[in-house]
């Protein structure tokens, strides 16, 4: 298995980041949909507890993925065009911003944050820090839905390009050079 990216395909680590994070994002959105549609149900109770810990895992993975992408930028397959490049930039921006806003809100609320039982942020007594909570309250959910819309668009455009042999980019993320 090829580890690093080349001009014709993504390497094993890039593909593992992509597909692993795709599964985690699907789970995250499933937890939110269950929360919105079936609040306080058994399904909500089953799924919601994983939302914050997996959000942290995704945030760590996106940072690692960004470092990996930067380390491979000279050898990665090129973007098809400027809109594709801007779309990927928007995806990365939201993948960092959405969980960052949630962490700011969590800290400002004074509640502890102990994903997987690991004490990352201790809670505190006293007044909440409203200026830290406000951006998360205003934007975390809305930008999360915007991220979902971009992800759906990303998938749809990959399928559109799949029908054009000269633009078929999916094999690159499946580990095959374009044209195979």
Secondary structure by P-SEA (a helix, b strand, c coil): cccccccccccaaaaaaaaaaaaaaaaaaaaaaaaacccccaaaaacccaaaaaaaaaaaaaaaaaaaaaaacccccccccaaaaaaaaaaaaaaaaaaaaaaaaaaaacccccccccccbbbbcccccccccccccccaaaaaaaaaaaaaaaaaaaaaaaaccccccccccccccccc
